[in-house]
Each structure stands twice: as C-alpha cells, then as structure tokens.
C-alpha cells in the first residue's frame, strides 16, 4: 500500500480487519511555512489591495483633472489628460478586483468555519448547505449550541465577512465630477488698441468738442452694456450686484471664447473702499452751489446751454471746485500719470416732483424708486416749480489701472468674461501696490457727470431694477446704485478713451479655455467602504486565533473539494457500540454530523 495513503484504526476491532482508507478531513501536509502562506495568503493579499485602492481613491484621485469624452474615435486628449470614461473604467476595475478578492476570502472563511464546526461540534447537511449558499449561519446551528462560545465566535466571523460584498456602490458613488477648465497653448492677437499716446488722437480730443462728445457717448454705451453683465451674488439674503473693481468693457474680443485667459492687457481699476451718506450741511458751500446751479452742467445732460435742465432720478456727479476746462490741456502731451487715492463727494438726485400742491417735499420721500436715507437732503426748486432732492455721499476711492500678468502656467490674472464683452481681473484681493498709475484719471472724473447723466436719461443704466426682475417690487438701495454708477462710468470712460486715443495696436497673448472635469471624492464614503473590507480582515484574524486555540490542532484545511469528497460517516454505525446514549442521541437529532471524537481517533502516522 502506498506510503502516501492515510489509514487509521478503529478501537476495539481486530487489527487484521480494521484498516481502511481514511475519511478524515483532507489537509495539506507540506512544510509549516508553505502551509501557512498557502492557507492565509488571500486575506493578506486582500488587505494589501484594499490599502492600495483606498490610497488611490482617498489621497491620489481628489483634485485630479480629466478630459471630457467627445465620442467614439476621438483620441485627442487636452494636455495629455485621460478621459473621464477612462478613469471611471479604472475605478470600476479596482473596485471589482477588491470585491473579487473579498468574495474569495469570504468563501475561504465560510468553508473553514464549516470544517471547524464539523470537527469541534457537529452540523446537519442542511445547515452546511444554508451556510454555503446564503453565507449566513442557520438558526438551527445557533439553537443547537446556545451557550457555546466557540459556535457564537464562528457566527461572528461569518457575519463580519458579509458587508464587504455589498459595499461597492458606496465607493463608486463617492466620486463627483465637477466641470471646470484649463488653458490651451499660447496664441496671439493684435485686435485691441494699446495705451493712449500724445498723438493726433489726443490733439483732436483737446481741440474739438465733438470728439469729446463722441467719447462721452461711447463711454455711456460701454457702461450701459456692462451694467447688464454684472454678476448677481447673494449675501445674507440680500441681493448684491456690485461691479468688479478691475474690469474693461470691450467689443474687441467677440471672436474669442468666453473664459479666455489674456496677458499683457491693461484694464481700468476703481475701488470704493468706504462709503457714507452725509448731511448736505457738511458739504462745502461752494460745492453745494455746484450741485444746485444748472449753469455748471454738473447734473444736466452736458453743457450749460442745454435746454433740458430737469433730469431723471439717478443722475449723479463727483463734485470738484472747478469745472473741466478744455483749453487748459496740453495738446503735445498727456496729463501726468498718477494713482488717485482720496475722498470724493458725490451728489445723487433721489427725487424730483411738482411742489405746487404742497404734497411733495425732500423731507418725506414717497413714490420714488430709491429707499430713504437718514441724512438731510439738499433741495433745489426749478423755475417751473419742480423740486429736486439730492443726497450727498462721501467716498474713499482708489483709481488707476491694472496690468494683466501671468499667474501660473497657461493662466493670466485677467479672464475674458460676460459673453466675451469684458476682461476682468480674476484676483480676489487687489492691494494699492497692484494699481498702476494712469494719465487719464482726471479726465475721466471730469467726464463722469456727463457719462452718468447720459446713462440714466437714455434708460440704459438698468442695474439693480430691470436686469433682475425679482427685486422690481422693492425700492433701490441708493448706495448700491451709486457705487455701480461711479464704477461702471469710470470703467466705460477709461475703455472708450483707450480705444479712441490709442495710436497703436497691441499684440497680446491669450490662452483658449479647454473644458475639463475635476474630481472630488467623498472621504466619508471611501472610509465606510474601506471599513467594511477591514471587517473582513478582522474576520480572518479572529478565525486564525480561533483555529489556533480550538481543540483542532491540525493544519488549516486548504483543499476544500477533496476534503468534502473524503467525508465519510460510515464510522458512525461502526463505532456505535463505543457511544454513550447522550452522544448517540445528539448524532440522531443532528443528522450525520461529523465530529472529531465520533468519527475516528486519527493519527498522523503513515502505514506501509
């Protein structure tokens, strides 16, 4: 008989007739190290793969960018990026691989639990089938051994191994794809005018009133256009519609994409750092006369001889002691470049009405588009009985220009926005050091009364009450209105000056935006998924401890199929005479349960 066959003796029988093929559970009889590796490599491999996938999902993947797929057959990848579909495939493969290993580990754990129960306790064949099919212990097993620490530990092992099989949707749902953009390779454009120079255009502006009038009209047009493009932001339930401080309205870039990054371009900058309403009595007497005297032209359309002396609510003017004097300008050179950083007093007409019936006064504003303010208003009565009410604001203003520069690879500090009709700075915080000197600041402030009057009287300046119909039923915040009027008027005037007085076209660089997706990962979901798989690792660890501390001192079962084929309960009737009544009753009630002490007294010796 081969030395590789295992035999055993049944006690009490004649040795010449008690030798037959062994039916004990088949085990690997290799070396100790090899057997340990063979028996426990799956849980270790599963743990290694789990940690690798967790690191990939929770640490490596967040913040990575991917290209948007453009259909089959398109192999282009902006900046060499993988497509979103490629990465979703990778994620699916990783999760599937981890789940496959978890399934294999769970199967190993289940069968080892079955064999441990067979050797230490007993199982019905129906209970074996239930455990192998549903991966859960049957109630019959628990009822048979209600106080057995060993059995309940096996139940815990089986339950801990279960959640990993159902956690895949948790991790696949943890990935969020957010649309964003990057910038393509550098390109060049020369379609924008450069800075104003002391050339023919400047001379014509100084010498001819019609040129100045044209600049005023274009300034108002650009400002009105920009008023429709102000972003609507909500802060603490209040609708805030403030123009950005560094923005240039222009029609020169209509052939470029919205979101294009632009370098080497100058944009106007104006920032109202503080704002307060003051009592008109705090205003210098001379400045008060400027507000109420129409001959100055400050709050009518433009010139003293204009017959339209009564204007709409909303006309505003930065006040200065002297009116703009065209003849004082030097035709041979531009004014000195400066950065304006000082206080300006601005008058705003809140209301005008007929005072003949005595129902209208500046102390009680009704039927007006503006909200009331707490300060006393300056009033002026026209020749026809109309009464105008003016509020006075004190503003701390910083004005100049801002240079668009590169901030990172293929990215500039200025972005083409608002349907390609404005270039604005993407910087959220601009300090005084970022503001450049500009030679047109005084000219722009001198022109602002005319520009704002034209913006309002033409009905184009609609910010805060026609662009956003949801607030039509509310009165307009005069501070918000005046801030935007000054900001938009300055930016529109600066842009009109620059485009009309620039004698040279400026070659500048720009980068087209490329739509991509950026990944964000829910750390909670990934942690839950990893936790369910770690329960499987814990289950394997408890099984290892249980096996080492149980009555079964034999090596861990590895060859499950062969072991099942070798199960033979014929020793039960053969050993019937050696069983006491209690043990025999248990076998009868539990079916053909195979326990170590019932089946055989096994020895590891081999017989020749």
C-alpha positions in Angstrom: 0.0 0.0 0.0 1.3 3.4 -0.9 3.0 5.4 1.8 1.1 8.5 0.7 -2.2 7.0 1.7 -3.5 7.7 5.2 -5.0 5.0 7.4 -6.3 4.7 10.9 -7.6 2.1 13.3 -11.0 1.9 14.9 -10.7 1.0 18.6 -12.0 -2.4 19.6 -11.7 -4.1 16.2 -9.3 -6.9 15.1 -6.3 -5.2 13.6 -6.4 -7.6 10.6 -9.8 -6.2 9.6 -9.8 -2.6 10.9 -7.6 -1.0 8.2 -9.5 1.1 5.5 -8.9 4.4 3.6 -9.0 7.4 5.9 -12.1 9.6 5.8 -10.7 12.3 8.0 -10.7 15.9 6.6 -8.0 16.2 3.8 -5.2 18.6 4.7 -2.1 19.9 3.1 0.9 18.0 4.6 3.6 20.4 3.3 6.1 22.3 5.3 4.9 24.7 8.0 5.9 27.9 6.3 4.5 26.9 2.9 1.3 25.7 4.5 0.9 29.0 6.4 1.4 31.0 3.2 -0.9 28.7 1.3 -3.6 28.9 3.9 -3.6 32.7 4.7 -2.2 34.5 1.6 -5.7 35.5 0.4 -6.6 37.7 3.4 -3.1 39.3 3.3 -3.4 39.9 -0.4 -6.9 41.4 0.0 -5.6 43.7 2.7 -2.7 44.9 0.5 -5.0 45.6 -2.4 -7.6 47.3 -0.1 -5.0 49.7 1.2 -3.7 50.4 -2.3 -7.2 51.2 -3.6 -8.0 53.3 -0.6 -4.9 55.4 -1.1 -5.8 55.8 -4.8 -9.3 56.9 -4.0 -8.8 59.0 -0.9 -5.4 60.5 -1.4 -4.3 60.4 -5.1 -7.6 60.9 -7.0 -9.1 64.1 -5.4 -8.2 67.2 -7.3 -7.1 65.4 -10.5 -8.4 66.6 -13.8 -9.7 64.6 -16.8 -10.8 65.4 -20.3 -14.5 65.2 -21.3 -15.1 62.4 -23.8 -16.1 63.6 -27.3 -17.4 60.3 -28.7 -16.0 57.2 -30.2 -13.0 57.5 -32.4 -11.8 60.8 -30.9 -8.3 60.2 -29.5 -7.5 63.8 -28.7 -6.6 64.5 -25.0 -6.0 68.1 -23.9 -2.7 68.3 -22.2 -2.4 64.5 -22.4 -5.2 64.0 -19.9 -7.1 60.8 -19.6 -10.8 60.9 -20.4 -13.4 60.7 -17.7 -14.5 57.4 -19.2 -11.0 56.0 -18.9 -10.8 56.8 -15.2 -14.3 55.5 -14.5 -13.2 52.3 -16.1 -10.1 52.2 -13.9 -12.1 52.9 -10.8 -14.6 50.1 -11.7 -11.7 47.6 -12.3 -10.1 48.4 -9.0 -13.3 48.1 -7.0 -14.2 44.9 -8.9 -10.8 43.5 -8.2 -11.1 44.3 -4.5 -14.6 42.8 -4.4 -13.4 39.6 -6.1 -10.7 39.2 -3.6 -13.2 39.8 -0.8 -15.5 37.2 -2.3 -12.7 34.7 -2.4 -11.7 35.5 1.2 -15.3 35.1 2.3 -15.6 31.7 0.6 -12.4 30.6 2.4 -13.7 31.8 5.7 -17.0 30.1 5.3 -15.6 26.7 4.4 -13.0 26.9 7.2 -15.8 27.7 9.6 -17.8 24.7 8.3 -14.8 22.3 8.8 -14.1 23.7 12.3 -17.8 23.1 13.2 -17.6 19.6 11.8 -14.5 18.8 13.8 -15.3 20.5 17.1 -19.1 20.3 17.1 -21.5 19.0 14.5 -23.6 20.2 11.6 -26.5 18.9 9.6 -26.0 18.7 5.9 -28.9 21.2 5.5 -27.0 23.6 7.7 -23.9 23.2 5.7 -25.9 23.9 2.5 -27.5 27.0 4.1 -24.2 28.4 5.2 -22.5 27.8 1.9 -25.5 29.2 -0.2 -26.6 32.2 1.9 -23.3 33.0 3.6 -25.1 33.2 7.0 -25.3 30.7 9.8 -28.6 28.9 10.2 -30.8 29.3 13.2 -30.6 25.6 13.8 -26.8 25.8 14.4 -27.3 28.6 16.9 -30.2 26.8 18.7 -28.2 23.6 19.0 -25.4 25.3 20.9 -26.9 28.3 22.6 -24.1 28.7 25.2 -21.2 27.6 23.1 -18.5 30.4 22.9 -16.9 28.6 20.0 -20.1 28.5 17.9 -21.0 32.1 18.6 -17.5 33.1 17.7 -17.9 31.3 14.4 -21.2 33.1 13.9 -19.4 36.5 14.5 -16.7 35.5 12.0 -19.3 34.7 9.3 -21.3 37.9 9.9 -18.2 40.2 9.8 -17.2 38.7 6.5 -20.5 39.6 4.9 -20.7 43.5 4.5 -17.7 43.7 2.1 -19.8 42.1 -0.6 -22.4 44.9 -0.6 -20.2 48.0 -0.2 -19.1 48.5 -3.9 -21.9 51.0 -4.7 -20.8 53.1 -1.7 -17.3 53.7 -3.1 -18.4 54.1 -6.8 -20.8 56.8 -5.7 -18.1 58.7 -3.8 -16.7 60.3 -6.9 -18.1 63.6 -8.1 -17.1 65.1 -11.5 -17.2 68.9 -11.5 -16.9 70.9 -14.8 -14.0 73.4 -14.9 -11.5 74.4 -17.5 -7.8 74.7 -18.2 -6.0 76.8 -20.8 -4.6 75.6 -24.1 -1.3 76.6 -25.7 -0.5 80.3 -26.1 -1.9 82.3 -29.1 -1.5 85.9 -30.2 -3.9 88.7 -31.1 -3.4 92.3 -32.2 -7.0 93.3 -32.4 -7.0 95.6 -29.3 -5.8 99.2 -29.1 -2.9 99.9 -26.9 -2.5 102.7 -24.3 -3.3 106.3 -25.3 -0.4 108.3 -26.6 0.1 112.0 -27.3 -0.6 111.7 -31.0 -3.1 113.0 -33.4 -6.0 111.4 -31.5 -5.1 113.3 -28.3 -4.8 116.5 -30.2 -8.2 116.1 -31.8 -9.7 115.3 -28.4 -8.4 118.6 -26.9 -9.1 120.8 -29.9 -12.6 119.6 -30.9 -15.6 119.4 -28.7 -17.3 116.9 -31.0 -14.5 114.4 -30.4 -15.1 114.7 -26.6 -18.8 114.4 -27.1 -18.3 111.2 -29.0 -16.1 109.7 -26.3 -18.8 110.6 -23.7 -21.4 108.8 -25.8 -19.2 105.7 -26.3 -18.4 105.7 -22.6 -22.1 105.7 -21.6 -22.7 103.0 -24.2 -20.0 100.7 -22.8 -21.1 101.4 -19.2 -24.7 100.6 -20.1 -23.6 97.4 -21.8 -21.5 96.4 -18.7 -24.4 97.1 -16.4 -26.2 94.1 -17.9 -23.1 91.9 -17.3 -22.7 92.4 -13.5 -22.7 89.1 -11.6 -25.6 88.6 -9.2 -24.3 87.4 -5.8 -26.4 86.8 -2.7 -25.0 87.6 0.7 -27.1 87.0 3.9 -30.3 87.1 1.9 -29.6 90.4 0.3 -29.2 90.7 -3.4 -25.8 92.2 -4.1 -25.0 93.3 -7.6 -21.6 95.1 -7.5 -19.4 95.7 -10.5 -15.9 94.2 -10.2 -13.2 96.8 -9.5 -10.9 95.7 -12.3 -12.9 95.3 -15.5 -12.7 96.5 -19.0 -15.8 96.5 -21.2 -14.9 96.0 -24.8 -16.2 94.6 -28.1 -12.7 93.8 -29.5 -12.7 90.1 -28.4 -16.0 88.9 -29.7 -14.2 86.3 -31.8 -12.7 84.7 -28.7 -14.3 82.2 -26.3 -15.7 83.3 -23.0 -13.2 82.5 -20.3 -10.1 83.1 -22.4 -7.1 84.0 -20.3 -5.4 87.2 -21.6 -2.0 88.6 -20.9 -0.3 91.9 -21.4 -3.5 93.9 -21.3 -4.3 96.9 -19.2 -7.7 97.2 -17.5 -9.2 100.1 -15.6 -9.3 99.8 -11.8 -11.6 101.7 -9.4 -12.4 100.6 -5.9 -14.7 102.4 -3.4 -13.2 101.4 -0.1 -15.6 103.3 2.1 -19.0 104.9 1.6 -21.2 107.1 3.9 -24.1 109.4 3.5 -23.5 112.8 5.0 -25.8 115.8 5.8 -25.7 118.3 3.0 -24.7 121.0 5.5 -21.3 119.2 5.9 -20.6 119.9 2.3 -18.6 123.0 1.4 -20.8 125.9 0.4 -19.1 126.2 -3.0 -19.8 122.5 -3.8 -23.4 123.0 -2.7 -23.8 125.8 -5.3 -22.3 123.5 -7.9 -25.0 120.9 -7.3 -28.0 123.3 -7.5 -26.6 125.6 -10.2 -27.5 124.2 -13.6 -25.2 126.5 -15.3 -22.3 124.3 -14.2 -23.7 121.5 -16.2 -22.9 119.0 -13.5 -26.4 117.4 -13.2 -27.9 118.2 -16.5 -27.0 116.4 -19.7 -23.7 118.0 -20.5 -23.4 121.8 -21.3 -24.8 125.0 -19.7 -26.7 125.9 -22.9 -28.6 122.6 -22.9 -32.4 123.3 -22.5 -33.0 120.0 -20.8 -32.4 121.2 -17.2 -34.6 118.8 -15.4 -33.3 115.2 -15.4 -34.4 111.8 -14.1 -33.8 110.3 -10.7 -30.4 108.7 -10.6 -28.2 111.4 -12.2 -25.0 111.7 -10.2 -21.8 113.6 -10.2 -18.5 113.6 -8.4 -18.0 117.1 -7.2 -14.9 119.3 -7.7 -14.4 123.0 -7.1 -13.6 123.8 -10.8 -15.3 122.6 -13.9 -13.4 120.8 -16.7 -11.5 123.3 -18.8 -10.7 122.1 -22.3 -8.4 124.9 -23.1 -6.1 124.0 -20.1 -5.0 120.8 -21.7 -1.7 120.4 -23.4 -2.1 119.1 -26.9 1.5 117.9 -27.1 1.5 115.5 -24.1 -0.9 113.6 -21.9 -1.6 114.6 -18.3 0.8 113.3 -15.7 0.2 109.7 -14.7 -1.0 109.2 -11.2 -2.9 106.9 -8.9 -5.9 108.5 -7.3 -6.4 107.6 -3.7 -8.5 110.1 -1.9 -12.0 111.2 -0.8 -14.7 112.3 -3.3 -18.1 113.8 -2.6 -20.8 112.6 -5.0 -24.2 114.1 -5.4 -27.2 111.8 -6.3 -30.6 113.1 -7.4 -33.1 110.9 -5.5 -36.3 112.5 -6.5 -37.9 115.4 -8.2 -41.6 116.4 -8.4 -44.1 119.2 -8.6 -44.2 121.3 -5.4 -47.2 123.5 -6.2 -49.7 121.3 -4.4 -47.5 121.3 -1.3 -47.6 117.5 -1.1 -44.1 117.0 -2.2 -41.0 117.8 -0.1 -37.5 116.4 0.3 -38.1 115.6 4.0 -40.6 112.9 3.1 -39.8 110.9 0.0 -42.7 108.9 -1.4 -43.4 107.3 -4.8 -39.7 107.1 -5.5 -37.6 104.3 -6.8 -35.0 104.8 -4.1 -35.0 103.9 -0.5 -34.9 106.7 2.0 -31.7 107.7 3.8 -31.2 109.1 7.3 -29.4 112.3 6.3 -30.9 115.7 5.4 -31.2 116.2 1.6 -30.1 119.2 -0.4 -33.1 120.6 -2.4 -33.4 122.9 -5.3 -36.5 124.4 -6.9 -36.5 124.9 -10.7 -38.1 127.8 -12.5 -41.2 125.7 -13.4 -42.0 124.7 -9.8 -40.3 121.3 -9.9 -38.4 120.4 -6.8 -35.2 118.3 -6.9 -33.8 116.4 -3.9 -30.1 115.5 -3.7 -28.3 113.2 -1.3 -24.5 113.6 -0.7 -22.2 110.7 -0.3 -18.6 110.7 0.9 -16.5 108.0 -0.8 -12.9 106.9 -0.4 -11.9 106.0 -3.9 -8.8 104.3 -5.3 -8.5 104.6 -9.1 -5.9 103.8 -11.7 -5.3 100.8 -14.0 -4.2 97.2 -13.6 -1.9 95.1 -15.7 -2.8 91.6 -16.6 0.1 89.3 -16.0 0.7 85.5 -15.9 0.0 83.9 -12.5 0.8 80.3 -13.4 1.3 78.0 -16.4 -1.1 79.0 -19.2 -3.1 81.2 -16.9 -3.3 85.0 -16.6 -4.7 87.3 -13.9 -7.3 88.5 -16.4 -10.2 86.5 -17.9 -12.5 87.3 -20.8 -16.0 87.2 -19.3 -19.6 88.3 -19.8 -20.1 86.7 -23.2 -16.7 87.9 -24.3 -17.6 91.5 -23.8 -15.5 92.3 -20.7 -12.0 91.5 -19.5 -11.8 91.4 -15.7 -9.2 90.5 -13.1 -9.6 87.1 -11.5 -7.7 88.3 -8.4 -9.9 88.3 -5.4 -7.8 90.7 -3.4 -6.0 93.6 -5.0 -3.9 96.0 -2.9 -2.9 99.5 -3.6 0.5 98.2 -4.7 -1.2 96.3 -7.6 -2.7 99.6 -9.0 -0.7 101.3 -11.7 -0.5 105.0 -12.5 -2.7 106.3 -15.3 -2.7 109.6 -17.2 -6.5 109.7 -17.8 -7.8 109.7 -14.3 -8.6 113.4 -14.0 -10.2 113.5 -17.5 -12.4 110.5 -16.6 -13.6 112.1 -13.3 -14.3 115.3 -15.1 -16.4 113.4 -17.7 -18.3 111.2 -15.2 -21.2 113.7 -14.6 -22.0 113.7 -18.3 -21.5 110.0 -18.7 -23.7 109.0 -15.8 -26.4 111.6 -16.8 -26.4 110.0 -20.3 -26.5 106.5 -18.9 -29.6 107.4 -16.8 -31.5 109.6 -19.1 -31.3 107.2 -22.0 -32.8 104.5 -19.8 -29.9 102.2 -20.4 -28.5 102.1 -16.9 -30.7 99.4 -15.5 -28.6 97.7 -12.9 -30.5 96.6 -9.8 -34.0 97.1 -11.1 -34.6 95.9 -14.6 -31.8 93.3 -15.1 -33.1 91.3 -12.1 -37.0 91.5 -12.1 -37.2 89.6 -8.8 -36.5 92.9 -7.0 -38.8 95.1 -9.0 -41.2 95.3 -6.1 -38.5 96.7 -3.8 -37.0 100.2 -3.7 -33.5 100.5 -4.9 -30.6 100.8 -2.4 -29.2 104.2 -3.3 -25.7 103.2 -2.1 -25.7 100.1 -4.3 -26.9 102.2 -7.2 -24.3 105.0 -6.7 -21.4 102.6 -6.2 -22.2 100.9 -9.5 -22.8 104.2 -11.4 -19.4 105.5 -10.4 -17.6 102.2 -11.1 -19.3 101.5 -14.4 -18.9 105.1 -15.6 -15.2 105.1 -14.8 -14.6 101.7 -16.5 -16.6 102.7 -19.6 -14.9 106.1 -19.9 -11.4 104.6 -19.5 -12.2 101.9 -22.1 -13.6 104.5 -24.6 -10.6 106.8 -24.1 -8.1 103.9 -24.6 -9.8 102.6 -27.7 -10.2 106.0 -29.3 -6.9 107.6 -28.3 -4.6 104.5 -28.7 -2.5 105.1 -31.8 -1.0 101.6 -32.0 -2.5 98.1 -31.9 -1.1 96.0 -29.1 -0.1 92.4 -29.7 -1.1 90.4 -26.7 -1.1 86.7 -25.7 -4.2 84.7 -24.8 -5.0 81.1 -24.0 -8.2 79.4 -25.1 -10.1 77.6 -22.3 -10.5 73.9 -22.5 -13.4 72.2 -20.7 -12.3 69.5 -18.3 -13.6 67.7 -15.2 -12.1 67.9 -11.8 -12.6 65.0 -9.3 -13.8 65.3 -5.8 -14.1 62.3 -3.6 -16.3 61.8 -0.5 -13.9 60.8 2.2 -16.8 59.5 4.3 -18.0 57.1 1.6 -14.5 55.8 0.9 -13.9 55.3 4.7 -17.2 53.4 5.0 -16.3 51.2 2.1 -12.8 50.5 3.4 -14.3 49.8 6.9 -16.5 47.1 5.5 -13.5 45.4 3.9 -11.5 45.8 7.1 -14.3 43.8 8.9 -13.4 41.0 6.5 -9.7 41.3 7.6 -10.8 41.2 11.2 -12.9 38.2 10.5 -9.9 36.4 9.1 -7.8 37.4 12.1 -10.4 36.0 14.5 -10.7 32.8 12.5 -6.9 32.4 12.8 -7.0 32.9 16.5 -10.0 30.6 16.9 -8.3 27.8 14.9 -5.1 28.0 16.9 -7.0 27.9 20.2 -9.6 25.3 19.3 -9.4 21.5 20.0 -8.4 21.0 16.4 -4.6 21.2 16.5 -4.3 20.1 12.8 -3.3 22.3 10.0 -5.9 24.6 8.4 -8.0 23.0 5.7 -6.9 24.1 2.2 -8.2 21.5 -0.3 -11.9 22.0 0.3 -13.3 20.0 -2.6 -11.2 17.0 -1.9 -11.9 17.3 1.8 -15.6 17.2 1.1 -15.3 14.1 -1.1 -13.3 12.4 1.7 -16.1 12.9 4.3 -17.4 9.5 5.2 -19.9 8.9 8.0 -19.7 5.1 7.8 -17.7 5.1 11.1 -20.8 6.2 13.0 -22.5 2.8 12.8 -19.2 1.0 13.0 -18.4 2.9 16.3 -22.0 2.7 17.6 -21.0 0.4 20.5 -18.5 3.0 21.7 -21.0 5.8 22.0 -23.0 6.6 25.1 -26.7 7.3 24.9 -26.3 11.1 25.1 -23.8 11.2 22.2 -25.9 8.8 20.1 -29.0 11.0 20.7 -27.1 14.1 19.5 -26.0 12.3 16.3 -29.5 11.1 15.7 -31.1 14.6 16.2 -28.3 16.5 14.3 -28.2 14.1 11.4 -24.9 12.9 10.0 -22.8 15.4 11.9 -19.1 14.6 11.7 -17.2 15.3 14.9 -13.6 14.6 15.7 -14.3 12.3 18.6 -17.1 10.4 17.0 -15.6 9.6 13.6 -12.2 8.3 14.5 -9.1 8.5 16.5 -6.8 9.9 13.9 -3.0 9.6 13.9 -0.7 11.3 11.6 1.4 8.2 11.2 1.6 6.5 7.8 1.3 2.8 7.3 3.3 0.8 4.9 
